[in-house]
Amino acid sequence: MTSVKNLPVKNALFLFFLLVYIISWGAIYLFAGPSGFPMTEDQTMLMGMAILLGPTLASLILTATISPRSGFRDLFSRLLKWRVRVHWYAVALLIAPLATGVILGLFSLFSSEFQPAILLSPDKFNLIVSGIIGGLIVGLFEELGWTGFAVPRFLKTQGILCTGVIIGVLWGAWHFPLFWEVNSFTASLPFILLVARLFSWLPPYRALMVWMYKNTESLFVTILMHTSLVATLIVMDPMVKGANLVFYILARAALLWAMVVVMFVRGRKKA
């Protein structure tokens, strides 16, 4: 039998994603109960914290099982690696707000509904603070798993784009309980909205995060990039629903995919 310490990469990745889903969705089930699905908006806020247990615990469990000393040493060295060129910090922090700002700017030309949440908030300071704090918590707990464990192992055999898309799709599907609504499977528009939320823009953003990590080898900077995304969603996303929300999500996805294409083409030229 293959020893745990010599576990093949593909088997380690399979176990990682299996544990992520079991722990995250299991935690949600324990909190919400069998009659708690789909969840209410208030439940979703709480369950959003429970779901974060999956990536972190799966990463720590497998690291401790496969290679406790070298594995944790490598994980923490990448987590504490902050000395990278300044332009990588700029890219990590600005991709999400710039993409969102461009789409909001374009859509606001046609409808006044597309206003950043910050403009409509009566307490702008607290909204910004909650966005940053929430982003740091989500970024840390998620990326200790996705980038701390999965991404480096995928990159051993796959390129940036393939790694980003595969993990991005799995990352999107992992969010399913949070975006499942009462009519998600009984009406066409809610179903389209569910699919758009899970699979239209998360894979390209993950591909950009993998590109960031590949160039910096810094888990710290990748966490900041995730933090920027969450903060942007909280602070800037407009209060729109229905078809307008679908159009907004798909437009943002298209712009992020365009960024991925530019990244991929530039990478091919350098190679």
VMD Tcl script that draws the C-alpha trace (Angstrom):
set ca {
  {0.00 0.00 0.00}
  {1.07 3.58 -0.63}
  {2.08 5.24 2.63}
  {0.25 8.40 3.64}
  {3.46 10.40 3.45}
  {3.96 9.31 -0.16}
  {0.35 9.91 -1.15}
  {0.16 10.80 -4.87}
  {-0.76 14.40 -5.64}
  {-4.04 13.51 -7.35}
  {-5.13 11.41 -4.36}
  {-4.19 14.17 -1.93}
  {-6.22 16.66 -3.95}
  {-9.21 14.31 -4.11}
  {-9.11 13.86 -0.34}
  {-8.75 17.60 0.15}
  {-11.83 18.52 -1.87}
  {-13.79 15.64 -0.35}
  {-12.96 16.88 3.15}
  {-13.73 20.49 2.22}
  {-17.23 19.60 1.10}
  {-17.91 17.20 3.96}
  {-16.73 19.61 6.66}
  {-18.28 22.77 5.16}
  {-21.62 21.34 4.15}
  {-21.71 19.15 7.27}
  {-21.21 22.21 9.48}
  {-24.01 24.01 7.67}
  {-26.30 21.00 8.10}
  {-25.54 20.82 11.83}
  {-26.38 24.50 12.26}
  {-29.38 24.71 9.94}
  {-30.89 21.26 10.47}
  {-32.69 19.11 7.88}
  {-35.47 21.68 7.45}
  {-33.07 24.59 7.10}
  {-32.61 24.37 3.35}
  {-32.85 26.58 1.49}
  {-31.79 29.05 4.16}
  {-33.20 32.43 5.02}
  {-31.09 35.55 4.51}
  {-30.28 35.73 8.24}
  {-29.24 32.08 8.27}
  {-27.03 32.62 5.25}
  {-24.98 35.20 7.14}
  {-24.34 32.73 9.97}
  {-23.76 29.77 7.68}
  {-21.26 31.82 5.72}
  {-19.01 31.57 8.77}
  {-19.63 27.85 9.28}
  {-18.73 27.01 5.69}
  {-15.27 28.55 6.17}
  {-14.26 25.63 8.38}
  {-13.93 23.31 5.37}
  {-10.91 24.65 3.46}
  {-8.89 25.45 6.59}
  {-9.51 22.19 8.45}
  {-9.04 20.07 5.32}
  {-5.70 21.76 4.67}
  {-4.49 21.40 8.26}
  {-5.65 17.79 8.59}
  {-3.99 16.63 5.39}
  {-0.82 18.63 5.99}
  {-0.53 17.10 9.45}
  {-1.17 13.64 8.00}
  {1.04 13.77 4.91}
  {4.05 15.83 5.98}
  {3.60 17.54 9.35}
  {7.05 19.12 9.75}
  {7.96 20.14 6.22}
  {4.32 20.74 5.29}
  {3.60 23.22 8.06}
  {7.00 24.85 7.63}
  {6.25 25.42 3.96}
  {2.69 26.60 4.65}
  {3.75 29.21 7.21}
  {6.69 30.40 5.12}
  {4.30 31.15 2.25}
  {1.80 32.70 4.66}
  {4.46 35.06 6.03}
  {6.02 35.90 2.68}
  {5.21 39.58 2.24}
  {8.33 40.81 0.45}
  {7.17 40.92 -3.13}
  {7.25 43.74 -5.64}
  {4.84 46.58 -4.96}
  {3.02 46.20 -8.26}
  {1.80 42.74 -7.18}
  {0.14 44.31 -4.16}
  {-1.50 46.85 -6.44}
  {-2.79 44.12 -8.75}
  {-4.02 41.98 -5.85}
  {-5.92 44.83 -4.22}
  {-7.30 46.57 -7.30}
  {-8.56 43.87 -9.69}
  {-11.87 43.33 -7.87}
  {-12.80 46.99 -7.21}
  {-11.70 48.10 -10.67}
  {-13.69 45.37 -12.43}
  {-16.74 46.17 -10.33}
  {-16.30 49.90 -10.81}
  {-16.06 49.60 -14.59}
  {-19.24 47.52 -14.82}
  {-21.14 49.81 -12.44}
  {-19.99 52.84 -14.40}
  {-21.23 51.36 -17.67}
  {-24.53 50.11 -16.29}
  {-25.24 53.37 -14.46}
  {-25.40 55.06 -17.86}
  {-28.59 53.10 -18.53}
  {-30.14 52.72 -15.08}
  {-29.86 54.60 -11.79}
  {-30.31 51.27 -9.95}
  {-26.64 50.47 -10.47}
  {-25.25 52.53 -7.63}
  {-22.44 51.25 -5.37}
  {-23.77 50.12 -2.00}
  {-21.48 52.59 -0.24}
  {-23.33 55.53 -1.78}
  {-26.65 54.34 -0.38}
  {-25.38 53.33 3.05}
  {-26.29 55.59 6.00}
  {-23.14 54.42 7.80}
  {-20.37 54.38 5.22}
  {-17.52 54.03 7.71}
  {-18.92 50.89 9.35}
  {-19.70 49.39 5.95}
  {-16.08 49.83 4.87}
  {-14.75 48.47 8.16}
  {-17.07 45.45 8.04}
  {-16.01 44.83 4.44}
  {-12.33 44.83 5.35}
  {-12.73 42.71 8.49}
  {-15.07 40.27 6.77}
  {-12.72 40.08 3.82}
  {-9.71 39.30 6.01}
  {-11.58 36.54 7.86}
  {-12.93 34.94 4.69}
  {-9.66 35.35 2.80}
  {-7.57 33.78 5.56}
  {-9.84 30.80 6.23}
  {-10.47 30.01 2.57}
  {-6.98 30.54 1.21}
  {-5.28 28.43 3.88}
  {-7.04 25.66 1.98}
  {-7.47 26.63 -1.66}
  {-4.06 28.27 -2.10}
  {-2.33 26.86 0.97}
  {-2.93 23.24 -0.07}
  {-4.65 22.75 -3.43}
  {-3.10 25.32 -5.79}
  {0.58 24.35 -5.35}
  {-0.23 20.70 -5.90}
  {-2.29 21.41 -9.02}
  {0.53 23.54 -10.42}
  {2.88 20.58 -10.26}
  {1.06 19.01 -13.20}
  {-1.21 21.72 -14.63}
  {-0.82 25.26 -15.96}
  {-2.20 28.41 -14.38}
  {-5.36 28.54 -16.49}
  {-6.28 24.90 -16.03}
  {-5.57 25.06 -12.30}
  {-7.60 28.23 -11.91}
  {-10.61 26.98 -13.86}
  {-10.78 23.57 -12.15}
  {-10.40 24.97 -8.65}
  {-12.67 27.87 -9.59}
  {-15.51 25.54 -10.61}
  {-15.10 23.50 -7.41}
  {-14.89 26.74 -5.44}
  {-18.11 27.93 -7.04}
  {-19.96 24.67 -6.37}
  {-18.78 24.83 -2.73}
  {-20.84 28.03 -2.31}
  {-24.06 26.30 -3.41}
  {-25.83 26.16 0.00}
  {-25.32 29.92 0.45}
  {-26.95 30.86 -2.86}
  {-29.70 28.21 -3.02}
  {-33.04 30.01 -2.76}
  {-36.60 28.74 -2.44}
  {-37.35 29.07 -6.16}
  {-33.87 28.29 -7.51}
  {-35.11 25.06 -9.12}
  {-38.71 26.01 -9.84}
  {-38.30 29.10 -12.04}
  {-35.92 29.87 -14.89}
  {-34.62 33.28 -13.77}
  {-33.70 32.17 -10.21}
  {-31.98 29.09 -11.65}
  {-29.99 31.23 -14.10}
  {-29.07 33.53 -11.23}
  {-27.86 30.57 -9.14}
  {-25.68 29.24 -11.96}
  {-24.32 32.73 -12.71}
  {-23.42 33.30 -9.09}
  {-21.61 29.99 -8.78}
  {-19.89 29.50 -12.11}
  {-19.72 32.66 -14.24}
  {-17.20 34.86 -12.44}
  {-15.66 32.76 -9.66}
  {-13.57 30.58 -12.04}
  {-11.94 33.56 -13.83}
  {-11.23 35.33 -10.55}
  {-9.68 32.14 -9.20}
  {-7.55 31.88 -12.35}
  {-6.29 35.41 -11.68}
  {-5.54 34.44 -8.09}
  {-3.57 31.41 -9.25}
  {-1.64 33.65 -11.64}
  {-0.91 35.98 -8.72}
  {0.30 33.10 -6.56}
  {2.40 31.59 -9.34}
  {4.26 34.87 -9.77}
  {4.71 35.70 -6.09}
  {4.59 32.33 -4.29}
  {3.01 34.36 -1.50}
  {-0.01 33.02 0.32}
  {-0.14 36.36 2.15}
  {-0.66 38.37 -1.05}
  {-3.23 35.86 -2.30}
  {-5.18 36.28 0.94}
  {-5.14 40.04 0.37}
  {-6.51 39.49 -3.13}
  {-9.37 37.43 -1.68}
  {-9.88 40.08 1.01}
  {-10.20 42.73 -1.69}
  {-12.84 40.64 -3.47}
  {-15.02 40.17 -0.38}
  {-14.66 43.81 0.66}
  {-15.64 44.89 -2.86}
  {-18.76 42.71 -2.80}
  {-19.81 44.21 0.53}
  {-18.95 47.83 -0.17}
  {-19.61 48.21 -3.90}
  {-22.13 45.64 -5.17}
  {-25.43 47.37 -6.09}
  {-28.75 46.51 -4.46}
  {-30.31 45.05 -7.60}
  {-32.36 41.89 -8.05}
  {-33.82 39.69 -10.75}
  {-32.76 40.14 -14.36}
  {-30.68 43.22 -13.57}
  {-28.63 41.22 -11.08}
  {-28.06 38.49 -13.66}
  {-26.89 41.01 -16.26}
  {-24.59 42.63 -13.72}
  {-23.01 39.33 -12.66}
  {-22.54 38.17 -16.25}
  {-21.01 41.50 -17.27}
  {-18.51 41.30 -14.42}
  {-17.75 37.72 -15.40}
  {-17.11 38.77 -19.00}
  {-14.66 41.44 -17.87}
  {-12.83 39.02 -15.57}
  {-12.62 36.44 -18.37}
  {-11.17 39.17 -20.59}
  {-8.51 39.80 -17.94}
  {-7.76 36.06 -17.87}
  {-7.31 36.04 -21.65}
  {-4.88 38.96 -21.42}
  {-2.99 37.18 -18.66}
  {-2.87 33.95 -20.65}
  {-1.72 35.64 -23.89}
  {0.99 37.60 -22.12}
  {2.14 34.45 -20.38}
  {2.38 32.61 -23.70}
  {4.42 35.43 -25.23}
  {6.88 35.43 -22.35}
  {7.23 31.67 -22.62}
}
mol new
graphics top color blue
foreach p $ca { graphics top sphere $p radius 0.5 }
foreach p [lrange $ca 0 end-1] q [lrange $ca 1 end] { graphics top cylinder $p $q radius 0.2 }
display resetview
